[in-house]
């Protein structure tokens, strides 16, 4: 049986972020042992607004003379959750948000309409496996706090789902009419637990058509919390697609450790800075 695992990044040649389908497929195939296809998705989704997904961001990853585009999820003022395969070693990452339509940003126009944050550090799960996408999770730490007017953060849920649940997915991936989409889309659908290949590693899967290139790193929301991160789909002899999300419940230790050692440190630093400033003012006025 010919089964192909397909990651969901969208790739364009730098410095211009111009999407050309044939070259995307060629570049992606050369870069990965897995075959990539530009299938339209989020299929049957709806145009979304930042007010619905204030925690949604788009990642522009500058790597090897190309630009990789993924979706991300803000979980604190400085931390963005995404897929590990979106974060190549030695890549430069820019986080862009503030507007659900990033068409102008891609064209280099009206940049004041967007909030941009440069990555200071990236974290990839130490056990990430690109062959079966186990632990396909990463976190981007930006260089300054996100303070744009549309900012919002969402909490990860470490609970497992034991039966099919109603969920919502989102991302800047393709649509049926435009595989090179730059607008945020969402979709409501059912999700369930699943596995891939012979491993015991658990994923969450969509019970419907779903995601494609550009949606990598996007979130799966259940009960107002993030339960999954868009990872890949399986292409099986032109017959069926199964869409896989990294299950947050499998990655609790990794996420909690990054939150503990980064967000907490930033908060403490801010408190110390404020305390020191107040002490100086007190001494000067005393």
N, C-alpha and C positions, 0 to 999 in steps of 0.2 A: 504494500500500500504506500503510495507516494503522498506523504504528509509534510507540509511545509510550514514552518513557524515563521511568522511575519511580524517584525517589530513595526512600530507605528510612528516613527519620526518622519518629519518632512525635511527634505534637504534641498538647498539652493546654492548656487555658486556665489561666492563673495567677490567683490564688495557689494554688488547690487543684489538685493533680495528679490530675484526674479525667478518665478517658478515655471519651469519648462518640463512637461511630463516625461518625455523620452529620456532627457538627461538625468532626471531624478531617479528613474528606474535604473539607469546604467550606473550612476554614482553609488546608489544604495547597494546594488548587487556586488559591486567591487569592494565595498567597505565591509560587507558582512558575509558570513558563510551561508546565511539564509536568503532565500529569494524574496524580493520585495515587489509588491504590486500597489498601484494607486487605485484602490477601489473606493467608490464614493461613500462617504459616511460623514457625520452621524446620520445614518439613513433614517428618513422620516422624522428627523428632529425638527425643532422649532428655533427661530432666532431668539437668542437670550440677551438679557440686559445685565449690566453690572450690579444693579439693585437686587437681582435674584441670586447672582453668584459673586458677591463682593470679594470673595477670597480667590477668585480665578485670576491667574496671571499667565502670560505667554513667555516662554523662554526662547531666547535667540542665542544659540551656542555656536561660537565661532571656532571652527576646528578644521585644520588641514585644507585651507583655502575654500572652505564651504561654510554655509550657515545651516545648522540643524535647528528645526523649530519643534518645540514640544509645549505641552500645557503643564501648569503647576498649580499648587494649592498653598495659600499662605496659612500657616498654623501658629505664627507669632509675628511680631513686628519685624523680625529679621530672618525668619526661617520659612523656606518654601519646600514643600514636599513634591517629589516628582519620581519618574522612573530612573533606575540606575543606568539603563542603556542610553539615556539622554545626556549623560555626563561623561564624555570621554576624558581620559587623562590629558592634562595640559590644554584643555579647552578654556576659552574665555566665555563667560556667561553674562548676558544682560537680561534682567527681568523687566518686562513691560506690562503695564496694566493701566487702569484709569478709563479705558474705553473698550467696549465690546467689539467695535469695528476697528481693526488695525490695518485696514487697507492703506490709509495715508501713511502710516508709520513705515510700512513695507516700501512705499514709494519715496520715503524721505521727506514727506510733506507734513505741515501743521504739527510739528513735533511737540509743541507746547500743549497739545491736547492729550498727551500721554505722560504717565509717570514712569521714569526709568531708574532702575537700580542696578548697580554693578555688583557681581558676586565677589565676595571677599574670600570665600572658602566653599568647597563642595565636599560632601560626605557620601560615599557609596557603601552599601552593605558589604562587609568583608567577605561574606559567603555568596555574593552574587555570582550566578552561573549563566553565562550568555547562551549556553547550549539548550537548556530547558527553561531559562528565565526564572529560575528559583531565586528568591530574594531580590527581585527586580525593583529595588527601591533606593532612592537617593534623596539627599536634602541639600539645598542651596542656602548658604548664609550670605545675605547682602551686606554691603559695607556701611549702610546707615539705616535707621529705622524707616519703615514705610509709613508715610504720613499723608498720602494723597487722599483726596476727598471721598473717593469710593472705597477706601480701605475696609477690609473686613477679614477676620480670621475664623477658621472653623476647627473644632476639636476632632482629633482622630478617635475612633472607637476601637477598643481592643476586644470587643465582644465577638464571639463567633455566631454566625447565623446557622440555625439548625434546620430551617425549612425555607422554601422560596419566599422572598420578601419583595415588596414594592420598593424600587429605588429610582434615583435620578442620576444621569451621567451628563457631563459637559466637556467641551473642548473646542479648540480652534481647528479641528480637522476638516476634511472635505465634506461636501454635500452632494446629493445626486446631480445637481446642475452645475457644480463647480468644484472640481477636485482640488483646485488651488485656492481654497477658501481662506479668507482672513477675518471672518466674523465668528463670534462665539455662538455655539449652538448647544441646546440641551435636549434631553429626551427622558421621558418616564417609561419604565419598563420593569419586568420582573428579573430578579437575580437569584442565583443558587450556588451552592458549593460545588466544586469540581476538581479534578486532578488532570495532569498532563503526563503522557508517556508512562513509563514504569515507576516513576518516582512516587513517593508518598507525600510530596509537597502539595499543599492544598491551595487552590485559587478560588476566586469568585468568577462566575460566568454569567453572561447575558442570555436571557431566554428570548432573544430576538436579534435581528440585525442591528449592528451598533457602530463601531468605531473604525477609524482609519488613520492614515499618516497625518501627523499634526496633533492627534488626540493623545499620544503617549504622555503619561504623567497626569492626565486628567482624573478627576475624582469620581467615585461612586458614592452617592449620598443615600443613607438610610436613616430615617428619624433624625434629620438635622445634624448628622455626624458623618465623617468620612470613614467608609468601610473598605474601600478598595482604590487602587491606582491602575489606570489603563496601561497594559503591558504589551500584549500581542494578540494576534489571531492565527488560527490554523487553517491553512488552505489545503483542502483534501480532494484531489482529482476533479477539480472544477465542480464539485457537488455541494459541499457544505462548508460553512465557516463557523468556527467556535471562537468567541471573543473572551479573552482571559484578562482578569484584573488581579494584581497582587493583593492578597488579603492582609489588611492592616493587623488583624489578630495574630498573624504569623510573625509580625515584625515589631511587636511591642517593645522588646528590650532595646532594639536599635533606636527606635524613635524616642523612647523615654530617656535614653542616655544622651542623645544629641540635645534634646530639650533641656535636660538637667545641666549639662556642661556648657551650654551656650546661652540660652534665654536667661537662666538664673544668673549667670556671670554678668550679662549685659545689664540686668536689672540692678544687681548689686553695685556695679560700676556707676550707674546713673544715680543711685541713692548716695554713694560716697561722694560723687561730684557735687550733688546738691547740698549735702551736709557740709562739705568743705567750703562751698560758696557762702552758705549761711554763717559759718564760723568766721570767715573773713569779714563779712559785713558786720557781724556782732563786734569784732575787735576794733574795726574802724570807727564804728559808732560809739563804742565804749570809751 
